[in-house]
């Protein structure tokens, strides 16, 4: 997988997990405060779309994940 694919995969996992942890009807509900993490991931996705810079992608590249278009 290329670094941009890993970033999108991780964002999707983080969003779904934080929703599951933050929604009161979920079987793994912990606290509604987890919804702030969902918002944080969404804001980072918007920021990276506007600025064309993503910290997670930089970290993945330093860890040896192949960069890609």
Backbone as ProteinMPNN parsed JSONL, in Angstrom:
{"seq_chain_A": "XXXXXXXXXXXXXXXXXXXXXXXXXXXXXXXXXXXXXXXXXXXXXXXXXXXXXXXXXXXXXXXXXXXXX", "coords_chain_A": {"N_chain_A": [[0.843, -1.187, 0.0], [0.404, 2.25, -0.671], [1.507, 5.341, 0.899], [-0.545, 7.309, 0.966], [-2.803, 5.735, 0.753], [-2.743, 4.263, 3.111], [-3.079, 6.312, 4.955], [-5.739, 7.113, 4.43], [-7.053, 4.723, 5.005], [-6.459, 4.448, 7.759], [-7.701, 6.786, 8.728], [-10.396, 6.211, 8.185], [-10.764, 3.95, 9.832], [-10.234, 5.097, 12.363], [-12.332, 6.968, 12.515], [-14.664, 5.326, 12.405], [-14.225, 3.697, 14.675], [-14.107, 5.629, 16.762], [-16.683, 6.646, 16.572], [-18.141, 4.355, 17.264], [-17.309, 4.089, 19.911], [-18.312, 6.423, 20.959], [-21.062, 6.741, 20.539], [-24.127, 6.499, 22.178], [-25.905, 4.283, 21.721], [-24.312, 2.224, 20.908], [-22.784, -1.029, 21.195], [-20.25, -1.016, 22.299], [-20.01, 1.334, 23.674], [-18.398, 3.983, 25.376], [-17.941, 6.72, 26.17], [-19.453, 9.855, 25.393], [-17.62, 11.747, 24.776], [-15.782, 10.727, 23.018], [-16.638, 11.453, 20.529], [-15.475, 13.852, 19.948], [-12.979, 13.101, 19.048], [-13.637, 12.017, 16.594], [-14.415, 14.374, 15.283], [-11.92, 15.672, 15.311], [-10.384, 14.057, 13.566], [-11.821, 14.474, 11.208], [-11.438, 17.254, 10.832], [-8.677, 17.271, 10.416], [-8.566, 15.863, 7.988], [-9.893, 17.696, 6.302], [-8.108, 19.868, 6.516], [-5.777, 18.771, 5.364], [-6.641, 18.431, 2.756], [-6.944, 21.054, 1.892], [-4.421, 22.268, 2.31], [-2.625, 20.525, 1.204], [-0.862, 19.018, 2.721], [0.016, 16.529, 5.027], [0.452, 15.366, 8.186], [0.407, 12.706, 9.153], [0.971, 11.262, 6.832], [3.588, 12.066, 6.351], [4.827, 10.958, 8.603], [4.38, 8.222, 8.133], [5.897, 7.861, 5.793], [8.468, 8.273, 6.816], [8.61, 6.012, 8.346], [8.983, 4.153, 6.462], [6.994, 3.47, 4.655], [5.858, 3.231, 1.369], [5.837, 6.105, -0.672], [3.304, 7.642, -2.725], [1.253, 8.617, -5.571]], "CA_chain_A": [[0.0, 0.0, 0.0], [1.084, 3.543, -0.692], [1.264, 6.108, 2.123], [-1.853, 7.98, 0.929], [-3.833, 4.724, 0.984], [-2.698, 3.94, 4.54], [-3.674, 7.461, 5.657], [-7.196, 7.035, 4.293], [-7.487, 3.543, 5.75], [-6.402, 4.767, 9.19], [-8.74, 7.781, 9.02], [-11.667, 5.5, 8.222], [-10.803, 3.117, 11.041], [-10.348, 5.987, 13.52], [-13.676, 7.549, 12.556], [-15.636, 4.296, 12.777], [-13.979, 3.286, 16.057], [-14.511, 6.685, 17.693], [-18.15, 6.687, 16.57], [-18.623, 3.214, 18.048], [-17.031, 4.353, 21.321], [-18.979, 7.638, 21.414], [-22.517, 6.745, 20.345], [-24.764, 5.795, 23.29], [-26.562, 3.037, 21.346], [-23.314, 1.245, 20.48], [-22.474, -2.049, 22.206], [-18.953, -0.746, 22.953], [-20.046, 2.732, 24.124], [-17.604, 4.345, 26.548], [-18.264, 8.09, 26.543], [-19.762, 10.733, 24.264], [-16.432, 12.563, 24.496], [-15.081, 10.135, 21.877], [-17.071, 12.126, 19.308], [-14.489, 14.901, 19.673], [-11.922, 12.486, 18.25], [-14.199, 11.952, 15.246], [-14.302, 15.729, 14.744], [-10.492, 15.934, 15.11], [-9.974, 13.369, 12.339], [-12.463, 15.185, 10.106], [-10.748, 18.535, 10.646], [-7.381, 16.982, 9.81], [-8.803, 15.532, 6.587], [-10.163, 18.957, 5.61], [-6.863, 20.641, 6.479], [-4.845, 18.191, 4.4], [-7.174, 18.68, 1.419], [-6.739, 22.458, 1.558], [-3.009, 22.649, 2.325], [-1.835, 19.471, 0.537], [0.146, 18.547, 3.666], [-0.574, 15.636, 6.014], [1.464, 14.907, 9.131], [0.405, 11.239, 9.201], [1.659, 10.77, 5.637], [5.02, 12.287, 6.593], [5.264, 9.954, 9.592], [4.407, 6.921, 7.465], [7.043, 7.834, 4.884], [9.672, 8.091, 7.65], [8.582, 4.629, 8.817], [9.318, 3.293, 5.35], [5.862, 3.183, 3.773], [6.145, 3.771, 0.034], [5.016, 7.239, -1.085], [2.636, 7.443, -4.002], [0.382, 9.693, -6.055]], "C_chain_A": [[0.885, 1.247, 0.0], [0.691, 4.326, 0.559], [-0.107, 6.782, 2.12], [-2.99, 6.993, 1.171], [-3.898, 4.35, 2.465], [-3.339, 5.061, 5.35], [-5.193, 7.381, 5.598], [-7.776, 5.832, 5.033], [-7.524, 3.838, 7.249], [-7.472, 5.782, 9.572], [-10.107, 7.11, 9.112], [-11.828, 4.65, 9.472], [-10.987, 3.986, 12.283], [-11.752, 6.565, 13.633], [-14.702, 6.515, 13.001], [-15.465, 3.847, 14.229], [-14.436, 4.356, 17.041], [-16.027, 6.865, 17.707], [-18.725, 5.552, 17.411], [-18.408, 3.445, 19.542], [-17.835, 5.532, 21.864], [-20.483, 7.675, 21.274], [-23.192, 5.909, 21.432], [-25.435, 4.467, 22.928], [-25.597, 1.921, 20.974], [-23.038, 0.218, 21.576], [-21.127, -1.833, 22.898], [-18.852, 0.715, 23.404], [-19.218, 2.922, 25.388], [-18.025, 5.72, 27.048], [-18.556, 8.903, 25.283], [-18.58, 11.628, 23.902], [-15.607, 12.005, 23.335], [-15.479, 10.804, 20.568], [-16.157, 13.3, 18.962], [-13.331, 14.353, 18.844], [-12.378, 12.344, 16.798], [-14.065, 13.314, 14.564], [-12.843, 16.073, 14.445], [-10.0, 15.297, 13.821], [-10.572, 14.081, 11.124], [-11.792, 16.513, 9.8], [-9.383, 18.311, 10.0], [-7.52, 16.595, 8.342], [-9.089, 16.789, 5.763], [-8.892, 19.787, 5.455], [-5.91, 20.087, 5.438], [-5.336, 18.386, 2.962], [-6.893, 20.104, 0.961], [-5.255, 22.798, 1.412], [-2.102, 21.677, 1.574], [-0.68, 18.991, 1.407], [-0.548, 17.707, 4.732], [0.536, 15.085, 6.912], [1.542, 13.39, 9.172], [1.141, 10.657, 7.996], [3.167, 10.955, 5.778], [5.579, 11.248, 7.567], [5.374, 8.584, 8.938], [5.586, 6.804, 6.516], [8.341, 7.627, 5.653], [9.754, 6.668, 8.199], [8.815, 3.638, 7.681], [8.173, 2.899, 4.441], [6.11, 3.914, 2.455], [5.237, 4.967, -0.281], [4.376, 6.956, -2.435], [1.725, 8.596, -4.352], [-1.06, 9.402, -5.738]], "O_chain_A": [[1.962, 1.274, 0.596], [-0.316, 4.028, 1.202], [-0.769, 6.828, 3.157], [-4.024, 7.361, 1.728], [-4.983, 4.145, 3.009], [-4.057, 4.802, 6.316], [-5.862, 7.564, 6.615], [-8.857, 5.914, 5.616], [-8.501, 3.516, 7.927], [-8.089, 5.656, 10.629], [-10.887, 7.408, 10.017], [-12.891, 4.631, 10.093], [-11.794, 3.663, 13.155], [-12.303, 6.643, 14.731], [-15.522, 6.792, 13.877], [-16.452, 3.638, 14.933], [-15.079, 4.041, 18.042], [-16.598, 7.203, 18.744], [-19.672, 5.749, 18.173], [-19.239, 3.039, 20.354], [-18.028, 5.646, 23.074], [-21.127, 8.56, 21.837], [-22.866, 4.733, 21.593], [-25.519, 3.591, 23.788], [-26.022, 0.788, 20.749], [-23.056, 0.557, 22.759], [-20.882, -2.4, 23.963], [-17.756, 1.267, 23.505], [-19.313, 2.145, 26.338], [-18.417, 5.875, 28.205], [-17.966, 8.659, 24.231], [-18.558, 12.207, 22.816], [-14.818, 12.733, 22.734], [-14.734, 10.732, 19.591], [-16.077, 13.698, 17.8], [-12.764, 15.073, 18.022], [-11.583, 12.531, 15.876], [-13.651, 13.398, 13.407], [-12.559, 16.703, 13.427], [-9.27, 15.933, 13.059], [-9.887, 14.267, 10.117], [-11.599, 16.859, 8.635], [-8.978, 19.08, 9.129], [-6.672, 16.963, 7.53], [-8.582, 16.929, 4.65], [-8.633, 20.343, 4.388], [-5.292, 20.854, 4.699], [-4.522, 18.496, 2.046], [-6.633, 20.34, -0.219], [-4.872, 23.529, 0.498], [-0.932, 21.98, 1.336], [0.366, 18.6, 0.889], [-1.573, 18.114, 5.28], [1.451, 14.414, 6.435], [2.64, 12.836, 9.22], [1.858, 9.665, 8.128], [3.938, 10.088, 5.367], [6.677, 10.727, 7.368], [6.348, 7.865, 9.16], [6.214, 5.748, 6.443], [9.22, 6.893, 5.202], [10.844, 6.174, 8.484], [8.841, 2.428, 7.904], [8.355, 2.075, 3.544], [6.521, 5.075, 2.442], [4.016, 4.863, -0.174], [4.862, 6.119, -3.196], [1.456, 9.458, -3.515], [-1.937, 10.199, -6.07]]}, "name": "protein", "num_of_chains": 1, "seq": "XXXXXXXXXXXXXXXXXXXXXXXXXXXXXXXXXXXXXXXXXXXXXXXXXXXXXXXXXXXXXXXXXXXXX"}
